[in-house]
Amino acid sequence: MNQVLKNVDQNTDEMIRLLSRMVQIESVSGNEKQLADFLMKYCTDLGFSCEIDRHGNFFAYVRGNRPGKRLIFNSHLDTVELGEGWDDDPLSGKIDGERVWGRGSTDCKAAIAAQITAARSVKEAGSDFAGEICLMYPVEEEVQNVRRKGTWLALQDGFTGDMAVNGEDTDLHVCLACEGMLEVLITTHGVGAHGATPEQGKNAILMMARVAQELEKIKPGVNKWTGSGSVNPGVIHGGVRSSVVPDTCTLKCSRFTVPGENADLFLSQIHEIFERLKKEDPAFSADVELTYDSNPSIVDEDADIVQAIIRAHEGIGKKCPLYGTPQHDDADFLTNIAHIPTVLYGPGTGVLAHMPNESVLISEVKEASKVYALTVMEALK
């Protein structure tokens, strides 16, 4: 293990150059091919076995000396849009001695660089391990459509493994759970009329205002690791002009769910709201459509992958308190579809993700790479 850690130290400068180069390759969701092709060449040159699947997802494999389990390191190729408000070029990949700057630096190209370097360092050390390391970097993780997400698509094709580490930016916290995200579209149906005689119609916006007040009364669940979920009415549309009583109004509302909550629960609560409002006003009319459905994930703290990453922290002299994260990520699909025990651990902070001036601390990328490398040695003994 000492040699593996020495190799990470020796490979750190190259790891940061790799991260900088990846940031310079724009990979907004739907435009990941150039980055996948770059990683294909980079990892092939390292001696990894590589492929790009029919969806554009990138995979690289490092096989041990004997049969064993597959340990997946999962991150994602895509980023959100570049956006405005940057002090520098969002594709600069600037290295300033302490940080690497640019879109995707913290979410989640830092994890990719750290995971590749961890696998490289294990391979170069000639380490004796069983099974294989699988680097899994899917497309379109950032899109709000489950059936476009690369991890979901790969699992539908039969991809699987025995344990996984998702590299989302968790501030180097080992997270056992992530929240799920739901979105519903609520529509209230009124009757149009002239604004001068509103009593002749039924105002759909006022109906929606009552729905919104009721949504605010829903008490989200609480989980030991993730804390409280949330309900957030986020987008509302209604009416055509102020002199017309609106006949329809729509509201998009998100719900972040904790383990034990799901879409059926949220929909039942909304239908109960409709029933109450209908009793108060027989003219009330509304319907609801589930437009996005993802689930929370959770892994038992006694799971092999959890114990391996705890021992990996001990290997670098660090304590390893356990956490959860309120953000949703591909741990959902790995855990709930493929039943692969998955922890979340990565460099960077979600506070800077999706923001102008996104950046990541170099020291965090290095520490993450060491933990990833030692997790291999612990999990694939």
N, C-alpha and C positions, 0 to 999 in steps of 0.2 A: 504493500500500500504506500510505503514511503516513496517508492519509485514513481508511482502514479501521480502523487502530489508534486514531486519534483518536475515531472513532465508537464503538468498543468502550469507550473511556474515558468518553465522554459517556453511554453507555447502561448503565454499570455499576450505578448506583443502582437503575435500573428492573429490571435483571437480578436483583439480589438481592431486590427486592420480588417479582418473579415466582417465584423459588425459594421464598421464604417462603410465598407464596400456594399453591403446589403442595404444599408439606409440609402445609399446613392441610387439604388435601383428602385424606381417607383413600382409599387405593387398594390395599388388601391384595388379593392375587391373587384374581381373580374379581369384584372390585368396582372396576373401573377406569373405568367409563362416565362418572362425573362429571368425572374428570380429563381424559378424552379430549374431552368436550364443552367443558370450559373452554379447552383448548388449541385446539380448533376455532375458537372465537370469537376468542381472543387472536391467533392467527396469521393468521386471515382479516382482522382489523383491521389487521395489519401489511402486508397486500397479498399474502400468500402464497396459493397455490392449495392447498386443503386437502380431505382426505377421511378418513372413517372407514370401514374395510372391514367385511365381513360378520362378521369375528371380533372386532371392536372395536379393532383396531389403528389408530393415528393416523398419517397421512402429511401432510407439507406440502412444497411444491415452490417453489423460486425459480429461475426460468429465466434463462439468460444471453442474450446478444445474438445468438448464432449456434449452430448445431448443434454438439454435442460429447458428451462422456461424462457419465454420471451418477455423482456422488459422494454416497454415502449416509453420513449420520450416524445411528448406531443407538444407542438406549438402551432403557429399558423403563419402562412406566407403573406397573407393580405394585411393591409392597413385601412384605416378610414381615410377619407379624402384629406388632401393636404391642408385646405382651409386658409384663412387669412390671419393676419396679426403677428406673423413671425418677425423676429429681429434679424434673422438670417435666412438663407435659402433652406427650406424644409427638407431638401434632398442633399444638403451639404455633407452630412456624415462627419461634421467637424469634430476633431479630437482636441480638447483643450488641456489635457493633462489629468483632469479629474473626471470628465464626462465625455460621452459621445452624444452628439446632438442630431436631431432630425426626426421626421415622421417615421414611426415604427421602431425607434431606438429602444423604447421601454416596452412597447406593445406590438409585437413580441419578438423582435429580431435579436435582442440581447439574449433571450433564452436559447434561440437557435444557435447562436455563436458559442454559448457556454456548453450546450449539449454536444455539439459537434466536437468541440475541443476536449470534452470529457471522454467521448468515445475514442478520439484520436490518442489521447494520453494513455488510456487503458490498453489500446492496441499496441502502441509503441513500447509499452513496458513489458510486452510479452506475457501479460497477466493470464493466469490459469483460471478460467471461469467456464461455467456450463451454460448452455443455451445461447441466446443471442440478444444483442442490443438492437433495437429498432428505432430509428429516428423517423418520426412521422410528422410531416409538415403539410397540412391540408390547405386548400383554397377556401375562400369565401366564409371564413369563420365570423367575420364582422357583419354579414348580411342578416337581415331580420326575416329569414325564410329558412326554416329547418331543412327543407328538402333541397336546398342549394348548398348547404354546408358540407365541406369536403370530408370531414370526419364522419358525419352521418352517412354520406354516400359510400364511403369506403366500408363502413360496417355493414351496409346493405349488400355489398358485394362479397361479404364473408371475411373481411379482415378481422383478425382477433389477436389476442395476446393473453398473458397471465397476470400482468400487473403494469401500472403506468404511472408516470409523473407528468402532469400537465404543467407547462412552463409559464403560465400567465404571471403577470407582474404582481407579486404578492408581498413586496417589501422583504423578501427572504423569509417570510413566515411559512411554515408548513401548515397547510390548510386541509382539514379533513372533510370539509363540506363547502359547497357553493349553493347559492340560491338559484331557483328557476325563474323564468320570466314568462308571463302570460300577457296577451293583449286582447282586448275585446273592443268591438265596435257596437256601440249602443245607438239606436235610432228611435227618436220619439216622433209620433205621427199626430199632427194637429189638423186643423181646418183653416185654409187661407181666407182672408177677408181684408177689407180696406182698413188701414190704420185708424181712420176716423170713426169706424164702428167696430172696434175689436170684439165687442160682445157677440158679433155675428160669426166669429170664428173661434178657433182654439189654438192658443199660442204654443207651438212646439218648443220654443226656447224656454218658456216658463216651465213647461213640463220637465225639460232637461235640467233646469236649475234645481228642481225638487229631487231628481235622480242623483245629481251631484252631491246634494246635502246628505242623502242617504248613504252614498258611497263612503263619505267621510266618517260615517259611524262604524264601518266595518273594522274590526280589530284584527290586524294581521297576526299570524302566528309568530312564535319565538322559538329559536333553537339555540342550544348550548354553544354551538360553534359559530353560527352566522349572525346571531342576534335576531332582531325583529325584521320581518318582511315589511312590505309597504304596498299601498294602493295609491296610484297617482293618475288622476284625470289630466291628460296632457294636451289633447288637441280637440277643439270644438268648432263646428261649422253650423250655421243656420241662417236662414233668411236671405232675401235678395235686396231689400231696401227697407228703410225705417218706416215707410208709410204703408207697408204690407205686413199683415199678420203672417208669420212664418208657418208653413204647413209641415215642415220637417226640420229636424235638428239632429246632428250626429256628434258623438263624443267617442274619442279613442282613449281608453283607460288601460294603463299597465298595472300589473300586479307582480311583485317579486315574492316568490314563494319559498318557504323554508321546508326542509324535509318533513313529510307528512301532509303537505298541502298539494293540491293539484287543480286542474282546470274544472273538474266536475264540482269541486267545492265552491269555487268562485262563481261559476254559472248558477249554481243553486242559490247562492246568496243574492245574486242580481235578480233572479226570478222572484225571490221572496220580496225584494224591494218593489218590483212591479206589482205584485199582488197587494201589498199594503197601499200603494198609491192608487191602485184601481178601486180599492174599497173606499178610500177617501174621496175619489173623484171618478165616477163611472166612465167619464169621457177620456180618462187617461189611456194612452195606447203607446206601447213601446216594444221593441224586440232587441235581441242581442245576438252577435255573431262572434265566435272565437276566431281571431285572425292570426294569433301566434301562440304556440303551445310548446314550451320547453319546461324541463323539470329540474328540481334541485338534485344534487348528488351528495352522497355521504359514504365514507368508508370507515370501517371499524378501526379503532386505534390499536387493536391487536393484530391487524392484518400484516402480512409479511412485508409489504412495501412500506408501511408506516414504520415498522420496527427497523427496517433497513435504513431508512433516511434518518431516523433518530440516531442510529449507531454511526452513520456517516458524519453527522454533526459532532459526535463525540470524537471522531477521528481527526477533526480539525480544532478540537478543544472548545467547542461551542455547546451551550445548552440548546435544547430544542423544545420550547413550549409549543403547544398545538393550538391552532386557530381555525377559523372559518373565514369565508369571504362572501360579501353580499353580491358580488358580480356573478353573472352567468357565463359559463364557458363550456368547452367541449368535454370536460369531465362528466357532464350530464350524459352524453351519448355513450362514452366509454363505460360508464358505470351502469346505466339503466338499460341500454340496448345490448351491449356485449358482455355485461356483468364482469367487467375487468376492474378490480380494486384500483382506485386512482386517487393519488394525492395531488395537491396543487402546491407548487413551489417554484418561484422564479425571481430573478433580479428585476429591479425597477419598481415603480409605484403607479398604481392606477390613478392617483391624483393628477399625474402628468399625462396620462394616456388621453388621446383624442384632443389634446389641447395644443395651442401654439407653443413653440419653444419646448417641445417634448425632448427629454434627455434622460440618460441613465448614468449612474455612477459606475466607473470602471471597476472600482473595488468590489461592488456588488456582483458584477459579471464574473469576476475572478473567483469570488467566494462560491457563487452558485456552481461554477464549473467543477470546483473541488468537491462540493457536496454531491453533484451528479456522478462524478467519477467514483467516489467512494460508495455511493449507493449501488452502482453496478457490482462492485466487489462484495458488498454485503448481501445483495439480493440474489446474485447468481453464483454463489459459492459452489 
